[in-house]
Structures are given as structure tokens and as C-alpha cells.
Amino acid sequence: MEFGWNEEQQARYDDVLTATRAAFPTPPGSGFYSRKDWLLLGEIGLLGACLPEEYGGQGLGALDTARVVEAVGRGCADTGLVFGAAAHTFACAVPIAAFGTPETKRRLLPELAAGRLIAGNAMTEPEAGSDSSRLGMIATAVDGGYLLNGTKSFVSNGPAADVYVTYGTVNPKAGFLGVTGFVVDRGAEGVVVGAPYEKMGMHSCPAGAVTFEDCFVPEAQVLGGVGAGAAIFQHSMGWERACLFALYLGLLDRLLEQCVAHARQRRQFGRRIGEFQSVSNRIADIKVRLEGARLLLYRACWSMDQGEPSVLEIALSKLAVSEGVLASAADAVRIFGGRGYLREDGIEAALRDAVPSTIFSGTSDIQRQLIVKEIGL
């Protein structure tokens, strides 16, 4: 077994981390990300890391892509921005690259990789969250394509997106075999973009509802063929649950550094607070969660790169990362005490940004069900 990185891999991580810190030197403001922010992420290489080189990407595998995401997550304190970029890449650009028609790939992938376009993943519905086999959006076949009718909720990047990857039911009686994927331009007639939600965390990433009202989508913008949508969605979820969550490894690295520095500097009762076991034990727990989650995530990505069935590895990784970052962010607030409740150091923001990690891309309980199913329960 090899636990090290070769020179090329380590250099890539160091370069991305340095470039990210230079591009985003200050804490995030109170508004949404800007187009300039998005273009900077394209220049850094985050948006095209795993996309084919012929379309402006780097052609990296899952493991090397995860390291790029991890470096950006560590170097950029704006977790909402990094999350939005990862959702754009893994839930939208990846299925277009793998299942889009040649015309769609040529038109969109270079723009998505460079950051000139923003993509939103429109899958979740008000009555279909975890149960993605019972979508309410109907896709009706018409001459030359399909008419989409339905509403999608919690569309990350939705209010800002130029293009959407969405899913509708062609045959409601067929369950998941009736689900079909589509690429829809924001400017298509019948696309109604809702106002951004007011969220607990990830403030810089706009999310909202998108409604499709007799929205015509040409056949050339169907992903992978009629009825292939469920398989395509699961393919993109594999990438998302593994690689996207690497951003939380980066966040945890940054959080751990802050906690150690604070515990060294802060004094109470005539001693550095790091000398109190109630503080040092929490820091040790953060480190254990971080390294355990890191190994599971790397293992999941390695398994994907080998072409192995990776459902168990990805579920273990997603569960460990999301639950680990939530528990660790809560510990960080306690370590910082009253200061951790203030916005100045970004500790409370880390906690708010960690909460949704246990919900999106399949809740923690969904991951537990996948795990026990894979081990034969």
C-alpha cells in the first residue's frame, strides 16, 4: 500500500493552495459570489479538474480531482463558493461529459471548465428529495424533443445559473426506469427561476426553485437516452459524494490550524488553554475525525479510479466526512468559547456551513442504509 503523493501530485496541491489563497485573501462578504469569483476558480483549475482535456479540462481522475477540491477548500474561507463550484462540476459538468451528445459537449464543456458559464443541478423536488425515483416533473415527447413541466427545489447555483442539468419522468409507471436527464439553457422558453432562499449557511452560494412550464428541450440535449436518467444521476452522485466532500477536508485542515493557534495563545487561569485536557482532547478528536475521513475519502476515490464498484466506499466516506466536520465545527466553537460565536474568526460560519453536509447528496441516514445493504444486512 502507498500512502504518499508523488512529486507531481504534491506540486499540484501546493500550487492550487497557493493560487487559492492569493485569489481569495479575505473572508467572504455578506452577498453571493460574483462572476469574477467564478472565473478565478476556472483559472485555478477547480472547475475543469476532471473534465476531458479536449474540452479545456485537466483530465484528472477522482483521487487527483479530490485533492484539487481539498486544496481550494483549505485556501478559500468562502465554503459556499467552493461548494457551488463543486456542485457545478460534479452534478452538472460530469454527466454532460459522460453522457451528453457531441454537440452539447462541444458547446458547453469548455465554457463550464473556464467558468464562463455557471451550471445548476435541478433534481430535488418538494415531494421527491431522497426518493429520486418518484419525480413529479413530467417530460412529454413531442416532435423534435420533450416538453418539461414541474418544479425543482434546492437548486444550488439556481438563481445564478446559465444552464441546468435536470431530470424528469417520461413514463410515471416505470419508476426509476422512466427517469430521463436533460440539459436546459436558462434562456429557454418556459424556464422560471425563483428567488434565492434565505439559508442557515453557505450564504454566498445562491439556491432556489426552478420551474419548467411547457419548456421545450430538443432531443440533442437529452442525456444518455430515454430512461437512463436514474443511472446518470447515480453516476454523478458518486463523483459528488466522494470528490465534493473533499472541500470539507480542506475546511477541517483550516479549522484545526485555527484551533491549535488559539489554544496556544489564549490564556485563562494563568495558563494556555491548550494545557487543559478539556481543550486538548477536543483538538485531538478533531484530528482523529479529519484523518479518518481523509483516508476513507481517498479510498473511495481510488476505488472509483480503479473502475471498481464503489457504493460502499463512497457511502462510508460521505458519512464520515459530513458527520466528522459537523462534530468538529461544534467542538471548534467550544474551544473558542464566546469568541467562537462571533463572526470575526469564521468559526461559527464553519459550523453553519457544516450542517447541510449531513443532508445534501443523500442524508447521513441514507448513507447508513447504503452501508448496511452493501454488507449484507
C-alpha positions in Angstrom: 0.0 0.0 0.0 1.2 3.5 -0.8 0.1 6.4 1.4 2.3 9.1 -0.2 1.9 11.5 -3.1 4.3 11.7 -6.0 6.0 14.9 -6.8 3.5 15.9 -9.5 0.5 15.4 -7.2 2.1 17.3 -4.3 3.2 20.1 -6.6 -0.4 20.4 -7.9 -1.8 20.6 -4.4 0.7 23.2 -3.3 0.2 25.3 -6.5 -3.6 25.2 -6.2 -3.5 26.1 -2.4 -1.1 29.0 -3.1 -3.2 30.2 -6.0 -6.4 30.0 -4.0 -5.0 31.9 -1.1 -3.8 34.6 -3.4 -7.2 34.8 -5.3 -9.3 34.8 -2.1 -7.2 36.5 0.6 -10.1 37.9 2.7 -13.1 36.3 4.4 -16.3 36.2 2.4 -18.6 39.2 2.4 -22.4 39.0 3.0 -23.5 38.7 -0.6 -23.5 36.0 -3.3 -20.4 35.1 -5.2 -19.6 37.1 -8.3 -18.8 36.2 -11.9 -15.2 37.3 -11.2 -15.0 34.7 -8.4 -16.2 32.0 -10.7 -13.7 32.9 -13.4 -10.9 32.8 -10.8 -12.0 29.3 -9.9 -11.7 28.4 -13.6 -8.2 29.8 -13.7 -7.2 27.9 -10.6 -8.4 24.7 -12.3 -11.1 23.7 -10.0 -14.0 23.8 -12.5 -12.3 21.6 -15.1 -10.2 19.3 -13.0 -11.9 16.1 -14.0 -13.2 17.2 -17.4 -11.5 15.9 -20.6 -8.5 17.9 -21.8 -10.1 18.3 -25.3 -12.8 20.5 -23.7 -10.4 22.6 -21.6 -10.2 20.3 -18.6 -7.3 18.6 -17.0 -8.5 15.0 -17.4 -7.7 14.1 -13.8 -9.1 11.0 -12.1 -11.3 11.1 -9.0 -8.4 11.0 -6.5 -6.4 13.8 -8.0 -9.6 15.8 -8.5 -10.4 15.4 -4.8 -7.0 16.8 -3.9 -7.7 19.9 -6.0 -11.0 20.4 -4.3 -9.4 19.8 -0.9 -6.7 22.5 -1.6 -9.3 25.0 -2.7 -11.5 24.2 0.4 -8.5 24.8 2.6 -7.3 28.0 0.9 -10.7 29.7 0.5 -12.7 30.6 3.6 -15.8 31.0 1.4 -17.2 27.5 1.7 -20.4 28.4 -0.1 -18.4 29.5 -3.2 -16.4 26.2 -3.2 -19.5 24.2 -2.7 -21.3 25.9 -5.6 -18.3 25.2 -7.8 -18.1 21.6 -6.8 -21.8 21.1 -7.4 -21.5 22.8 -10.8 -18.7 20.4 -11.7 -19.8 17.0 -10.3 -23.6 17.2 -10.6 -23.6 19.0 -14.0 -20.4 19.1 -16.0 -19.5 15.4 -15.2 -22.8 14.0 -16.5 -22.6 16.2 -19.6 -19.1 15.0 -20.2 -20.0 11.3 -19.8 -23.5 11.3 -21.4 -24.0 14.4 -23.4 -24.2 14.4 -27.2 -21.1 15.6 -29.0 -22.8 18.8 -29.9 -23.7 19.5 -26.3 -20.2 18.7 -25.0 -18.6 21.0 -27.6 -20.9 23.8 -26.8 -20.9 23.7 -23.0 -17.9 21.9 -21.5 -15.2 24.5 -22.5 -17.4 27.2 -21.0 -18.1 25.3 -17.9 -14.5 24.4 -17.3 -13.3 28.0 -17.8 -16.0 29.5 -15.6 -17.7 31.5 -18.3 -20.9 29.5 -17.6 -22.5 28.5 -14.3 -24.4 25.3 -14.0 -27.2 24.3 -11.6 -28.3 20.7 -10.7 -32.1 20.6 -10.7 -33.0 17.2 -9.3 -34.6 17.6 -5.9 -38.4 18.4 -5.8 -40.7 19.5 -3.0 -42.1 15.9 -2.8 -39.1 14.0 -4.1 -35.9 14.5 -2.1 -34.2 11.3 -1.2 -36.7 9.3 -3.2 -35.5 10.3 -6.7 -37.3 7.5 -8.4 -40.7 9.3 -8.0 -40.2 12.6 -9.7 -43.2 14.8 -10.2 -41.7 16.6 -13.2 -43.1 15.1 -16.4 -41.3 15.0 -19.7 -43.7 14.6 -22.6 -42.4 13.5 -26.0 -43.2 16.0 -28.8 -41.9 16.5 -32.3 -38.1 17.0 -32.0 -37.8 16.8 -28.3 -39.6 17.0 -25.0 -41.8 19.4 -23.0 -40.9 19.6 -19.3 -43.5 20.5 -16.7 -42.6 20.6 -13.0 -40.8 22.4 -10.2 -37.3 21.7 -8.8 -36.3 22.9 -5.3 -33.0 23.5 -3.6 -31.2 24.1 -6.9 -27.7 25.0 -5.9 -26.5 27.9 -8.1 -30.0 28.0 -9.4 -30.6 31.8 -9.3 -27.2 32.4 -11.0 -27.0 29.5 -13.4 -26.8 29.8 -17.2 -27.6 26.1 -17.7 -29.4 23.4 -15.8 -29.0 19.6 -15.6 -32.4 18.3 -14.7 -34.4 15.1 -14.6 -38.0 14.3 -15.5 -40.3 11.3 -15.8 -41.1 10.1 -19.3 -43.1 7.2 -18.0 -44.5 7.6 -14.4 -45.4 3.8 -14.3 -41.8 2.8 -14.9 -40.3 4.1 -11.6 -36.6 4.8 -11.9 -36.6 3.3 -15.4 -38.8 6.2 -16.6 -36.4 9.0 -15.4 -34.6 10.9 -18.1 -31.9 13.5 -17.9 -31.9 16.8 -19.8 -29.7 19.8 -20.3 -31.7 23.0 -20.3 -30.5 26.5 -21.1 -31.7 29.2 -18.7 -32.9 31.3 -21.7 -35.2 28.5 -22.9 -38.9 29.5 -23.0 -40.7 28.2 -20.0 -37.8 28.3 -17.5 -38.9 30.3 -14.4 -36.1 30.9 -11.9 -37.2 31.6 -8.3 -35.8 34.0 -5.8 -32.8 32.8 -3.7 -33.6 31.0 -0.5 -32.5 32.5 2.8 -30.3 29.8 4.2 -28.6 28.9 7.5 -25.2 28.6 5.9 -23.4 28.5 2.5 -24.5 32.1 2.2 -22.5 33.0 -0.9 -24.0 30.1 -2.9 -27.5 31.1 -4.2 -30.0 28.3 -4.2 -33.7 28.4 -5.1 -36.5 26.8 -7.0 -36.6 26.5 -10.8 -39.9 25.8 -12.6 -40.3 24.4 -16.1 -43.6 25.3 -17.8 -44.1 23.6 -21.1 -40.3 24.1 -21.6 -39.2 22.6 -24.9 -35.9 20.7 -24.8 -34.5 19.4 -28.1 -33.5 15.7 -28.4 -29.9 16.7 -28.8 -30.0 17.9 -25.1 -31.2 14.6 -23.7 -28.5 12.9 -21.6 -27.7 9.3 -22.4 -31.0 8.4 -23.9 -34.6 8.0 -22.6 -34.8 6.1 -19.3 -31.1 6.5 -18.5 -31.6 9.4 -16.0 -31.5 7.4 -12.8 -28.2 5.7 -13.7 -26.8 9.1 -14.9 -27.8 10.7 -11.6 -26.2 8.0 -9.5 -23.0 8.3 -11.6 -22.9 12.0 -10.8 -23.7 11.4 -7.2 -20.7 9.0 -7.0 -18.4 11.9 -8.0 -20.3 14.4 -5.8 -20.3 12.3 -2.7 -16.7 11.5 -3.0 -14.9 14.5 -4.6 -17.2 17.3 -3.5 -16.8 16.4 0.2 -13.0 16.9 -0.1 -13.8 20.6 0.3 -14.7 19.7 3.9 -11.3 18.1 4.4 -9.8 21.4 3.4 -12.1 23.3 5.8 -11.2 20.9 8.6 -7.5 21.5 7.9 -8.0 25.2 8.2 -10.2 24.9 11.3 -7.7 22.6 13.0 -4.9 25.2 12.4 -7.1 27.9 13.9 -7.9 25.8 17.0 -4.3 24.9 17.6 -3.1 28.6 17.2 -5.9 29.8 19.5 -5.2 27.1 22.2 -1.5 28.2 22.2 -2.2 31.9 22.5 -5.3 32.1 24.7 -4.6 32.1 28.4 -7.0 31.5 31.3 -6.3 30.9 35.0 -2.6 31.8 34.3 -2.1 29.0 31.7 -2.5 28.5 28.0 -5.9 26.9 27.4 -4.2 24.1 25.4 -2.9 22.8 28.7 -6.4 22.0 29.8 -7.4 18.5 28.8 -11.0 19.6 28.0 -9.5 21.7 25.2 -6.6 19.5 24.1 -8.9 16.4 24.0 -11.3 18.2 21.6 -8.4 19.2 19.3 -7.2 15.6 19.3 -10.8 14.4 18.4 -10.9 16.9 15.5 -7.6 15.5 14.2 -8.8 11.9 14.5 -12.0 12.7 12.7 -10.2 14.5 10.0 -7.6 11.8 9.3 -10.2 9.0 9.4 -12.4 10.9 7.0 -9.5 11.7 4.8 -8.4 8.1 4.4 -12.0 6.9 3.7 -12.4 9.7 1.1 -9.1 8.9 -0.6 -10.0 5.2 -0.6 -13.4 5.9 -2.2 -11.8 8.0 -4.9 -9.0 5.4 -5.5 -11.7 2.7 -5.9 -13.5 4.9 -8.5 -10.3 5.3 -10.4 -9.8 1.5 -10.5 -13.2 1.1 -12.0 -14.4 -1.0 -9.0 -17.9 -1.0 -7.6 -17.6 1.8 -5.1 -21.1 2.2 -3.4 -19.9 1.1 0.0 -16.6 3.1 -0.1 -18.4 6.2 -1.2 -21.1 5.9 1.4 -18.6 5.3 4.2 -16.6 8.4 3.0 -19.6 10.7 2.7 -20.9 9.7 6.2 -17.5 10.0 7.9 -16.7 13.4 6.3 -20.1 15.0 6.9 -20.6 13.8 10.5 -17.0 14.5 11.3 -17.0 18.1 10.0 -20.2 18.8 11.9 -18.9 17.4 15.2 -15.6 19.1 14.7 -17.0 22.5 13.9 -19.2 22.3 17.0 -16.0 21.5 19.0 -14.2 24.4 17.5 -16.9 26.8 18.7 -16.5 25.4 22.2 -12.7 25.8 22.0 -13.0 29.4 21.0 -15.7 30.0 23.6 -17.6 33.2 23.3 -15.3 34.3 20.5 -16.4 31.3 18.5 -19.9 32.6 18.5 -18.7 35.8 16.8 -18.3 36.2 13.1 -14.8 37.6 13.2 -12.8 34.4 13.1 -15.2 32.4 10.9 -15.7 29.6 13.4 -19.5 30.0 13.7 -19.6 30.1 9.8 -17.8 26.8 9.7 -20.5 25.2 11.9 -23.3 26.7 9.8 -21.6 25.5 6.6 -21.1 22.0 8.1 -24.8 21.4 8.9 -26.1 20.9 5.4 -23.3 18.3 4.6 -25.3 15.7 6.5 -28.4 16.5 4.3 -27.4 17.1 0.7 -26.1 14.4 -1.7 -28.0 11.9 0.3 -28.6 12.3 4.0 -26.5 10.6 6.6 -29.3 8.1 7.2 -29.4 7.3 3.5 -25.7 6.6 3.6 -26.2 4.3 6.6 -28.8 2.4 4.7 -26.5 2.0 1.7 -23.7 0.8 4.0 -25.8 -1.9 5.7 -27.2 -3.0 2.4 -23.7 -3.4 0.9 -22.5 -5.5 3.8 -25.5 -7.9 3.5 -28.0 -6.8 6.2 
